[in-house]
Amino acid sequence: MSRPASLVDWNLAERTARRLQGPGPETTREEAAAVVAELHQAAATAVAHVEALTGLHPVFGGPEPTVAVVDRPGWVDANTSGMAALLDPLAAALQAKQDKPTNPLVAAIGSRATGVQAGGLLAFLSSRVLGQYEVFGSGGRLLLVAPNIVETERKLGVDPSDFRLWVCLHEVTHQLQFTAVPWLQPYLERQIQEFVEATDLDVDVLRDRLTDVVRSLGAAVRGAPEDEDAPQGLMALVRDPEQRAVLDRVTAVMSLVEGHAEFVMDGVGPDVVPSVRTLRKRFAQRRKGRGPIDRVLRRLLGLEQKMQQYADGRVFVAGAVELAGMDGFNQVWAGPANLPLKDELTEPDRWVERVLGTRPAIPA
């Protein structure tokens, strides 16, 4: 797939990722076809359960949700396109703000270097992501990565049909969030635009900050405890207060959507997924990186922060539903003003009081 030149050589990123990614679990052609068919069926089955539990429904006349069951190269292709669609316009905007012109040779060398780096990160993620809803790029598709789902269910030793439906419940929740709440995607795009507008870094400053990130990776290799107050991974490159404020808003909304999906995938109960408790227990262990290389990549990518988003978001959604009921909680989707603030994620009673105007009763 040919793409215009940019700060990242996306063609090289895609080729690099395909070259580095693992082959996936061994399956026969018949087994692979059966997995694809069951994942499509599980995604269709999950829709009714998610809508019934959440009370959300796609906006009438909106885009028709689609499901794509892909392999690892297919996931890389989709995410390379999505990252290019998101980052290239932002990179162009940042370039336009710089006073000094860009040297074409330096830009070409730099784009290839970042292309290789991006390819390495995509290769790492392509063997771990189970599914995702495409917010940017082509948008509107629910991707299920078949080899990763099969590999994970085998490693966990869980019932395949239960696990596949359980994964689909999580991903279909994300699909419903963006099809039932039409302002959510433009809101995220607007936050990213504000982030760019607040950026005034030059190449030398970025290089110095990247050095700080690389230094922190040494601690990850040694297994040293992380400083909870320090910015994680590539987030350490951002220190401007205005940018931090934007990132706080993005963190809050992403914690909300992730926590909401976590709440749903467990909330359906054993009537829908008989082994749901076993799945949760074993899957929680999967999220803990063990080896030094895994720790480095998790810290570099900010995946530990991602895990905290799951936890904080789950606390917020469960707490808000308990205090205000599902109808009360669903006021969170009424507009940007109703989104939780970052410090409300772990104190949902504060959100209930601010947004719903009621002070939650204190249990006796």
N, C-alpha and C positions, 0 to 999 in steps of 0.2 A: 504494500500500500504506500503510494508516494505522498509525501507531505512537504509543505513549504519549509524553507529554512527557518530556524528559530534558535533561541538560546539553548535548547536541548535538541539534539539530533534524535528524533523519535524513531526514525527508521533503524538507526543503529541500536537504540534502546530495545526495540522489539527483537532484532536479530540476536542481541546479546542475551536477552531473557530466554529466548527459545533455545539457545545453545547451552545455557547454564542450568535450566530447570530439569528436575528429575523426571524419570519416565512414568511414574505412577504405578499403582498396583497391577499385578498380572490378572487379566480376565480374558475369558474367551469372547468371541464375537457375540455369541448368544447371550452370555452373561451381561455384557455391556449394553446390548439392546434392551434387555429386561430392566436394567437399572435406569436407563433413560426413560422408558415407559412408566416405571413406577414413580420416578421423580415428577414427571408431568402430572400424573394422577394425584400424587401427594400435594402438589402445589394447588391443584384445583380443589381438592378436599379441604385444604387449610383455609380457603377463603371464607367459607360459611362459618367456620369455628371462630375465626378472628373477628369477623363482623359481629357475630352474636355476642362475643365477650366484650368487645370495645364499644359497641354502639356506633361505630363509624361506618360510613358507606361512601363509595366513590361519587364524586360530583357528577350529576347527570350531564351527559354531553361531553364529558372529558375524554382524554385519550384512552383507548382500549388497552388495558394491561396485557403484556405479553411475557411469556416464560421461555427462556432459552437454556437448555441443558448443554453445557460446554465442557471441553477438556481444558488442560492447562494452557496450551497455545491459544485456544479460543478466548480464555480469560485474559491472557496477556494482550491479545489484539484489542479486545474491548476496552481494557484499561489504559492502553497506550493512546487510543483514540480519545478516551475520556479525559486523560491528563492533558493531552495536547489542546483539546477544546477549552479546558479550564485555564491552563497555565500560559499558553501562547499569547492570548490577548492581555493577560496581566503582565507578562514579561515585556510586551510591546509598550504598555502604558508606563512601566518603570523605566524603560529605555528612553522614552520620550521626555521624561522628567530630568534626565541627566544633562548636565551642561556640556560635558565633553563628548565629542563624537566617538563612535565605536570603531576600532580598527577591524576591518573585515577579516584579516588573517587571524587575529586574536580571537574574534568571535567564532570563526569556524573551528579553531582548535578547541576552544572552550565548549562549544556545543557538542563536539565529539566526546570530550572527556565526561561531560555531564550525561551524555547519552549512554556511555558505558556504565556509569554509576547508577543511573535510573534503571538500566537493564538488569543489573545485579539485584537491585531491590525488588523489581517486579518478579524476577526468578524466585527469590526467597518467598515472596508472598503468594506466588501462584501455586505453591505446594501446600499452603496452609488455609487459604480462604475457602470456606464451604459454599458461600453464596453471597450475593449482594444485590441491592437495587441500584440501578444506574441513575444517579441524580443528574450528572453532567454528561456531556458528550451526546451520544444518540438519545439517551434518556428514555425512561419509561419501560425498560426491560428489567425483568427479574432474572438474574443469572444464577444457575446452580452448577457448581463445579463437580461433576460426577466422580472423577477419580479421587478427589480429596475426601468426598463423603464416604466412598467405599473404603478408602484407606483408614479413615478415622474410625468408622464403625468396627472394622476388623481389629484395630489396635485396642479399642475400648472393650471389645468383647460384648457388644450390646445387640439387641434385636434390630436387624437392618430396617424392617418396615417401620418400627417405632421411631428409630433415629431419623429416617428420611422425612417422615411427617413432622417430627419435632423441629428439624432444621427448617422445613418449609414454613412452619408456623411463625418462626422468627423473621424470615425474609419476607413473607407475605404481609406481615405487620408493617414492615418498612414500605412496601409497595402501597399499602392502604393509607399510610400516613401522608404520602405525597399525592395520592389521587383523591383523597377525601379533604385535604387541606391545601387548596390551590395556591395560597400565598406563601407556603413554606419554602419552595424552591427559589422564588424571586427574593425572598428575605435572605436566604443564604448567599445568593449571588450579590446582593447589595452589601452584605457584610464584607465579602471579599473585595469588592470595589472600594469600600471605605478603608480597608486594610492597605490597599495599594496607594490610595491618596495620602495616607499618613506616613508612607515610606519615603525616606530621604537618604538611604544608605548608598555609599559608593563601593567600588570593588574592594578597596583596601580595608574598609571597615568590615565588610562581609568576610573577607579572608581571615581577619583577626578573630572574629567571632566563631568561624568554623573551626579554628585552631582550638578554641575552648571546648567545643563539642568533641573533637577528636581526643583531647586530653581526658575527658570524662569517660571515654570508652575504655581506657586502660583500667580504670576502677571496675568497670563491668567485667572485664576479662578475669580480674582477680577475685571477683565475687564480692567486692566491697559493698557495704550497705549504701543505698542511695540517699541523698539529701532530699527529703520530702519537699523542702521549701525551694529547691533549685528547679529552674525550668528544665524539662526533660527533652532529650533527643534534639532534633533539629529546631524544636521550639526555643532552644537556647539562643538561636540567632536573632530572636525578636526581643528587644529591650525597650523600644519606644513606648511611653505610657499610652498614647492613643492606640497604637497597634495592640497593646496588651488588653485595652478595654474592648476592642473588637474581638480579640481571641477569647476573652471571657464570655462574650455573648455567644460566639460560635460553640464554645465548649459547653455552655448551658443547654443550647438547643440540641446538640449532638448527644449529650448525656440523656436528655429527655427522650429522644427517639430510640436510642439504644436501650435505655432502661424500660421503656414502654414495650419494646419487643421482647425483652427478657421476662417482663411481667406476664406477657401473653403466653409465651411458650411454656411457662410453668403453670399458668392459671387455668389452662384448659382441663387439667386434671387427668387422673388415670382412666376415666371413662373414654377419653379420646386417645390418649397415649398410655397404655397400661403400665409401661416401665418408666414413666416420666421421672420418678424419684431416683431410680438407678442412673438414668441418663444424666440428670443434673449432677449427681455426686461424681460420676466418672469424668464428665466433661469439664468440671471445675478443675480437676487435676491436669487435664490437657492444656489448660491456659497458663500453667506455670512453666516458664522456660527453665530448663535444667542445665544445659551445657554452656560453656563459656561463649561459643560462637553465637548461640541462640540469645544469650544475654546481651552480647554486643549489638546484634541486629535489632533486638527489641528496644534497647535504649536509643540507638541511632534513629529508628523509625518512630520512636515515641509510643510503642505498643504498650508499655507499662501504663502510660497515661490513658490509653484506650481501655485497658482493663479497669482502671479506676472510674472511667465514664460509665461502664456497665454497672459497677457497684453503686455509684452515687445515683445514677438514673433510676436504678431498681428501687433504692431506698425512697427516692422522691415519689415515684409513681405509686408504689405500694402504700406509702404513708398518706398521700393525697387521696387515694381511693378509699382508704380506711376512714379518713376524716370527713370526706365530702361525698362519698359514693362515686360511681362511675360517671354519672351525669355531671356532678360537680367538677370532677377531675377534667372532663372533656371541655370545660371552659378554657383549658390551656390552649386549645386549638382555635379559639375565637379570633385571635389576632396577635401580632407581635407583642403588644403590651401585656398580654397574659402569660407569656413565656416565663418560666422560672428564672430568677436571677441566680448567678453562680452560687452565692452563699445560701440560697434557699433549697438547693438540691438535697442537702443533708438535714434541713429543717423545714419539711413540707408544711408544718403548721403556720409558718410565717407567710408562705405563698397563699394558703387558704385565707388567712386574715387579710392580706393585701388585695388579692384578686376577687375573692368571693364576699369580702366585707364581713365575715363572721369569725369570731374567735373560737377555735376548736375547744370542745369541752375537755377538761382534764379528767382522765379516768380515775374513779375512786380507788 
